Amino acid sequence: MLQRPPAGTIPDAPGSYQFKDAEGRVIYVGKAKSLRSRLSNYFAEPATLHPRTAQMVATAATVEWIQVRNEVEALMLEYSLLQRFKPRFNVRLVDDKSYPFLAITMTHEWPRPMVMRGKRRKGVRYFGPYGHAYAIRETLDLVLRTFPVRTCSDAKLERHTKQGRPCLLYHIEKCSGPCIGAVDHETYDRHLAGLVEFLEGNSEPVVAQLEADMAAAAADLEFELAARLRDRAASVRRAGEKQQMVAERNEDLDVIGIAGDELEASVQVFIVRRGRVVGRSGFVMDKVLALDDGEVVARTLEELYYDEPAMGMPKQVLVPTLPDDAALYEQWLSEHRGSRVEIRVPQRGGKRQLQETVTHNATEVFSRHRLRRASDHNSRAKALNELQDHLGLAEAPLRIECFDMSHIQGTDYVGSMVVMTDGLPDKREYRRFKVKTVGGEHIGDSDDFAAMEEVLTRRFSNYLEDRSKPIAERGKFQYPPQLLVVDGGKGQLNVAVRVLESLGLEEEIPVCSLAKQFEEVFLPGGPDPVRVPRQSEALFLLQRIRDESHRFAITFHRELRNKRMTTSVLDGIPGLGEVRRKRLVKELGGVKALKAASLEQLRELSWLPDTVADAIHHKIHGPS
């Protein structure tokens, strides 16, 4: 039970606090202007607390805090702790869709625009995010004749450079042809700068320049050139019209709309630069604890602006409700931007209408999200409750782990561990194992059991090791399953029981097996399978996790087998490292083509030393 710290020990100063459970895991992180004042609220009579807050306090065993110098530091510390520990009672993003960006690889010799998702990389300039990838490709298609930069991959650029022939895009004037030296770096950089300026929302200078060039060409009686320039100007205008004008031309702002209920909230963001909507993004937030509108806005600001946004920090952020400590967030964003950032609620006029439009978008997204998840959530809750009843578990298994083995004639023997949290696949927790003690041409049941025993022993030995460490030093196996599932019949089940008993975990971790032939579920100590109804949600959930573990194991096995088959011929060659090996196979068109290559062909590769080429040819064909 959580004990209140002695009076006077909690500082009356800014900082971040962390509630921990009996295992030492961080379950909630918060920040406060005064740690003493904020923490005292949690030790009020439980009946006066919100039910979900009371549940968090009841789960906690200890509370710790870190004192900092000011509120901005407390805000930054809170977010970094959230990213590190991902506490179960803090806000979670349950629909963190990866929106596509238009990215320009600025550090390449010939930079190129491309569609990119996921984590941002150094040396890449980002624009967006966009709602759909096709919107990026459509925009590029309209402006490439005006800004003919390359859009091909590095490998294709290198291939056409070696061939001395351009691709189709050069012939239809959508690329300036850096592969054949048809453009110098100064001209290419001007094309790139024009594209960047357009993507930033400033298309007027580009159109004005094209129209001036068109007039000059017409005056010189170069009517074909004038016609091409006219078409290019029209394309830029059409692309610019897709960026809706919603504010004054000198305004940079982000507009946040929020809709939801007491459990979840949908957040939508319109990104406006130079008065035009140049990007949008959104996510759905699981509130976990009770949050009012101001707290939801505060969490949204932290999520959006902790890292530098792709389109830069805006001068103004429009929100439906001011966050708690609005001055603190303005100070934090202003320090982030290097100049003043204003957070305000628009009251009238065009910005008020824009705010309502974004909020309407959030409402629609939230409605679709609830419709999509309503039946799914109910079925998952039903499945977990049914599993608890049918298997006689002490509690509903919120974390289920399933293990499966895969091999072909004893080679590349692997094991997979698949995890479902709250009935949904938790792919961050998936693990793969290379089996070290089993292998050979002839594999029997005893070898399958030995492989299963090795994998389970490694997994739960790591759990015991992690459990004995301080919480900050624990690794990827620190959480035990509330139900362990093995793919197979009684034999695999007996192996799992034997492993748990040898490690002293048989009382802590319940286990069952699922035999594929008749979809029978076996429990330890029982000769007959447990009757789980054929059409029940519980059996469907077990089948899903079993099939997922099988798929994951097969995928890993194929990766290892393909790697072994494609690289074994090149192993052990002096001077041929991983980078050169990949480049060699790629440029020659595969391992089969490499084996057929002559010594002269290998020596013609300018980046491959002759001594390495000789060694490769000798390894494949023997002495000349």
N, C-alpha and C positions, 0 to 999 in steps of 0.2 A: 504493500500500500504506500502511496506517495506521502512522504513526511514533509511538513512545512519547514523550510530552513529556519534556524534560530533568528529571533528578532535582531535587526541591526546588521546582519551579515550580507543582506542584499543591498548593493550600492544604489544610491539615488542618482544614477548617471545613465547616459545612453549605452545601449549595447544589444546583443542578441542572446536569446535564451533557448535552451534545448531540453525538451522532455525526453527521457529515455525509459525503455521498458526494463523488465527484470533481467533480460539477456544483455543489456547495455546498448541495444539498438536505438538510434534516434528516431522517435515517432512524431515529433512536431518541433518546428523551428519558428521562432517569431522575433520581432524587433521591438524596441521600446525607447521612447524619449527618457523615461525613468524606469529602470528595471524593477525597483522596489514597488512602485505604484502599479505597474502592469502585472507583475507576478502575484501580488496580493489578491487580484481579482479571481485567480484560479483556485484560491484556497477558501473561497466563500462556501456557504452551505450548498451541497450538490443539487438540492432541489431548486435552487435559484438560478443554476446554470442552464444554458441550452442543452438539450439531451445529448447532442453529438459532442459538445465540449465536455460534458460530464463523463461521457464514455472515454474520451482521450485522457482526462485526469485519472479516471479509474484504472486505465491501462498502464499509466506511467508509474515508474518506481522511484525515479530520481529526477531532479531538475538541476541543470547547470547553466552558467551564463558566462559571456565574454564581454568585458567592459571596453568601450572604445571612446574616442575623444568627442565625437559629435554624431548627430543624427544621420548625416550622409554616410559616414563610415558604418554606422549600424545597418543602414539599408543595404550597402554593398556586401557586408559580411553575411547578412541574412540570406541574400540571394546565392552567394557562393556556397554556403552550407546546404541550401536547398538542392543545388545542383550536385553536390557531393554525396549527400545521404538519401535524397528522394524520400523524405519521411511519409509514412502512410496516412497521416492525418492532415497533411498540407494539401493545398490546391494541386490538382493533377490535370494535365492536358489529356483528354480522352480521345481527341480527334485532331492530332497534330499533323495534318496533311502537309506534305512537302510541296510547296508551290514552286513552279518553275520560274527561273530568272533568265533574262537575256544577259549572258556573260561575255566579256571581251578579254581575251588572254593578252594583256598589255605587255608582258615580259617576253613574248615570242619575237623572233626576228621579223616575222610577218604576222602581226596579231590578227585574230579572227573572232567573229561573233558566233555564239553557239548557245543552245539550250542547256541549262545546268540546274540541277537540284541538289539538295542536301547541304552539307557543311561547306562554308565558304573557304576558299583557298587564297593564299597569298599571291599577289601579282595579277589578280583577276578583278576587272571592274564589272560591277553588277548593276543591272537595271531591272526594275519590277518590284515585287513579284507580279506575275501575270496569273489570271484565272486558269488559263489553259495553255499548253505548249503550242497548239496550233495558232494561237494569237501572236506568238513570237515569230513563228515562221511566216505568217501572213504579212506582218509588219516588215520583216526583212525582205520578203519578195517584192514589196512595193518600193523599197528605197535602194536596192542593190545596184540598179542602173545609175543612180545618182552618186552613190558611195560604193564603187566596185571593189570592195575588200573581199578577200578569200573567205569562203565558208567551208572549205574541204578540210579533212583531217590531216594531221601532220604526216601520217604514212602516205596518204594520197599525194600530198604536196611533194614529198621526197621522191615518190615514184615518177611523177610527171617531170620533175626536175631532171632525173636521170635519163628519162626518155627524150627530153627536149621537145615534148608535145603538150599543149594545153588541153584541158578538158572542155566539155561543152559549154560550161558557164562563161568561159572566156569568149567563145564565139557568139554568144547571145548577149554580150556586154554586161554580164553580171559579175565579172571578176576582171581585175586589171592585169592578170597574168604574171604574178611574181615568180611562178615556177619556171618561166622561160625568159625572165629578165625583161619583160615588156614594160615594166614600171620601175622607177627608182624609189628609194626609201623616202625621199622628200615628198614626192607626189603621193605615195601610198599613205604617208602620215597625214597629209591634208585630207584625203578621203576619210581616214579614221577619225580625225578631229571633227569633221562635218557630221559623221554618223553619231559621235558622242554628243555633240551639241543638239542634234535632233532628238536623241533619246532622252536628253535632259528636259525636253519640252520646249526648246527654242528653235522652232522651224522657220520663223519669219526671215532671218538673215539668209538662210539657205535658199528659200524661194526667191528672195530679192536678187541674189547673185545669179541664180539660174535664169531669171527673166532678163537681167542685164546682159548676160552672155547670149541669150536668144536674140535680143534686139541687135547686138553687135554682129552676130552671124548673119542675120537678115540684111543688115546694112551692107555687109560684104558680099551679098548675093549667095551665101552658103545656106541655101534653103533646107537641104537635107539635115545639116547640123542643127539649124534652128528648130526644125521639127522634132528632132531627138531631144533637144533641150526643153522644148515645150512639153513633151510627154513626161520627161523626168520631173519637171516642176509640178505637173498634175499629179504624179504618183506621190510626191512628197506631201502635197496638200491632202490627198486622200488618206495617207497614213496619219497625218496630223489630225484630221477630223476624227479618227478613231480615239484620240486622246481628248476626251470630253472636257470642254472649257467650263469650269465651275467657279472660278474666283478671279480676282485681279491678276494681271500678268506677272506681277512682281511678288506674288504670295507663295510661300512654301509652307504647307501645313499637312498634318495627318488628322483624319477624322475617324473617331472610334464610335462604333455603335454596339450596344450590348442588349441582349434579350435573354430571358431564362426564367427559372423558378428557384425555389429554395435549395435545390440539389445541384443543378447544373446551370451554366450560362454559355451562350454563344457570343463570340466576339468577332466583329468584322472591322477591318481597317481599310480606308481609302487613302492612298498616298497621292497628294497633290503637290506638284512642283511647277512653278511659274504659271500657276492658275489652271493647269491641266491635270486630269487624273492619269497618272503614269503607272500605277500599280495598285494591287489590292491583295489582302491576305486575311486569314481568319483561323480560328480554332475554337474548340468546345472545351470548356473548363468544368472539371468535377470539383465542386466546392468543398466536399468532405466535411468541414466544420461550417457552422452558420456564418455567412458573410453578408454584410449589407452592401448596397450598391457602391458606396464609396470605397469599401475594401476590395470589391471586384475590380474597380477601375485602377486601384493602386497595384494589384497583382498584375493586371494587364500592362500597365506602364513598365513594371519591372521586367516582364517577359519580352516586351517589344524593344526596349532600349538599353538593356544591360550590355549587349554587344552593339557595336556600331551598325545601324541599319544600312542596307545595300544602297539606298538612295540618299543617305546622309540624314543628319538630324534636322527636323523641321524647326521653323521659327515659332510655330504655334501648334498646339495640340488641342483639338476640339473634343470634348467628352460629354456624355449625357449627364454625369453627376461629378462634382468635384471630389477628388479622393480625400481621405483623411490626411491631415498634414499636407495640404496642397502646396504650401510654401516650401516644404522640404523637397517635394518632388520637382518643383520648378527650379530650386537651387541645384539639385542633382543633375537635371537635364541641361541646365545652363552651363554647369561645369563640364559636362560631357561635350557640349557643342562648342564651347569657347565664347559664346555670346548669349544674350538673354533668350530664354524659351518661355513662352506663356502658355499656361494651361487654363482653359476657360470653357464655360458652357454657353454656346451661342443662344441669344434670346430672340432674335428677329432677323428678317431679311434672308438673303441667299444662303448664308452659312447655316442658319437655322433649318432651312429646307434641305440642305445637303446633309446635315446631321440626321434629320428624319429619314432621308433616303438610306443612309448607311444603317440606321437602326432597323428600318424595314427589311433590309437584306439580312441582318442578324436574326430577326424574327423568323424569316422564311427558312434560314439554315437550321435554326433551332427546331422548328416544326418538323423538318425532314429528318433531323437527327433523332428526335423522340419517336417518330413513327418507325424509323429503321431499327431502333434499339429496344422499343417497348416489348415486343414479343420475344426478342432475343434475350433480354434481361430476365424476363419471367421464366423462360425455358431453362436458362442457366441456373437460376435460383432453385427451380424445381428439381433439376438434375442433381445438384449438390445435396439437397435435402433427401432425395431418394437414395443417393449413394450412402448417406449417413445411416438411413434406416435399413437398407438391404445388407450392408456390410457390418452393421453394428458398431459404427464409429462413435467416439465420444463427442465429436463436433463435425460440422460440415467441412469437407476437405477443400479449403480455399486454395491451397497449393498442392497440385498433383504432379508427380514426376513419373515418367514412363521410360523404360530402357529397352533397347532392341539391339541385336547384333547383325552384322552383314559381312559376307565374304563370297568369293568364288573359288572353289577347290582349294580352300585354305589360304589363299593369298589375300593380302591387303585386308586382314581381319580388323574390323572396326566396331565400335559401339556408339550408340547415340543416347543422349539424355534430353528429353523434351519436357517442358514445364508448362502447365496451365495454371494461371492465377485467376481466381474468381470465374473459372469456366472458360477463359479466353487464352489462346496461345500467347505466351510471354517469351518472344523470340530472343530478347536480351539475355535470358537465363538458359538458353539452349547450350549444351556442351557436347563435344565430340571427343572420342577416345580412340587412340591407336592401341590395339591389343598387342601386348609384347610377349606373352608367354605361350601363345597358341599359334600354330601355322603349319602348313604342310599340304601335301597333295591329297591325303585321305583324311577327311574330317568326320568324326562320329558324334553321337550325342554327348559323350563325355567331354569332348573338346568344346562343344557349344556351352556346356555347363561351366567348364573351366574359364572360358572367355567371359561369360556373364559374371562369374565370381570375381575375376580380376577387376572388371569395370566397377562393379558395386563396391568392392573393397576400396578401390582408389577413391571413389566418390565420397564414401562415408568416413574413411580415414581422414580425408581432407576436411570434412565437416567437423570432426572431433578436434583436429588440429586448430582449425579456425576458431572454434568455440573457446579454446584455452587462451587465445590471444586478446590483447586490448582491442576494443571495437574499431579503432582507427587503422589497425594493422590486419584486419580480417580480409580474406580473399573472396573468390567467386563462389565458394561452396558453403557460405556461412549460414544459409537458411535451410532448415530441414523440411522435408515434405510432410504434409498431413495425411498423404496417402501415396504409397509407393506401388506402382503397377509395373509388372514385367510381362513381356510378350511371350506367351507359351503356356504350357500346361503345368502339371504337378511338379515335373522335374525342375523347371525354371523357378517355380515358387519355392521349392525346398532349398535351392541354391540361395535365393534371397533371404530366406529365414536363417539359414546357416551363417551368412555374412553378418546379419544384424545381431544374432546371438553372440558371435565371436567378438563383436565390437561393443556389446552391452547396450544395444539400441532397440532390442526387441519389444520393450515396453513403451518406448517413446514413438516409434514409427510403425504404423499399421501397413500391411502389405497384402496385395492380392495379385493374381495372374489372370490373364485373359487368353484363352485358347481359341485360335482362329477357326478351327474346323467347325465347331458348333456354337461359337461365341459363348463359351462357358466360362464363368467366373469362379475361381477357386480361392479359398481362404486357408490359412495354416490350420493344421490339425483336423481338417474335415475330409473324408474320403470322397464325398460327393460335391458337385458344384453347387454354388448358391443360386437360387432361382431369382434371376433378375428379368422381369418381363421383357419380351422381345421388342415391343414398340415403346419402351419407356425412355424417358429423357436420360436416365442414369446410364443405361446400356449404350445409348447413342453417344454420350460424352466419352465413355471408355473406348468405344470404337474409334472416335475421332482422334483421341490422343495416341492410341495404338497405331493407327494408320499414319499419323504425323511422325511418330518416332521411326516407323519403318521407312517412310519417305526420306527423313533426315539422314538415317543411317545409309540408305542406298546412295543418296547424293554424295555423301562424304566418301563412300567406297569408290564411286566412279571417279571422283576427283583424284584420289590417290592412284587408282589404276591408270588413268589417263596420263597423269604426271610421270608415273614409272615407265609407261610405254613410249612416251614421246621424248623423254630426256635420257633414257638409259644409254642410248647409242652415243651421246655426247658427254657422258660422265667421265671425269678423270683426265680431261684433255688440258694440258698446261696452257695457261693464258686465256682459256675460254670460261669466263665467269658467267653468272646468272644473266647480267645485262646483255653481254655479247651473244649468249646462247639464244635468248628470246629474239633479239634482233635478227640473228642469222636465220632462224626458223621462219620468222615472219617475212623477211625479204625474199627468201627463196620459195615461199609458198607452201611450207610444211616439211615434215620429216622425210616423206617419200621423195620430194623434189631434192632435198638436201642429199639424200643417199645417191641420187642419180647425177648430181653435179660433178663436173670434172674439176681437176686441180686448177686449170686455167680460170674457170668460172669463180672459184673461191678466191683466187689471187686478184681477180678484177675488183673485188669489194675493197674500196679505198680505205675503209675504217678497220679492216681486218688485217693484222700483220701477216706477212708471208709465212713466218715460222708457225703461227697458229693455223693458217690455212693448210700448210703441209701436215701438221699434226692431225687435223680433222680428216683429211683425205687418207692418211695412213691408218687412222682408227677404223674408218669405214671400209676401205678397200684393201688394206694391207700394204706392204712395201711396193713401191712402183717398180 
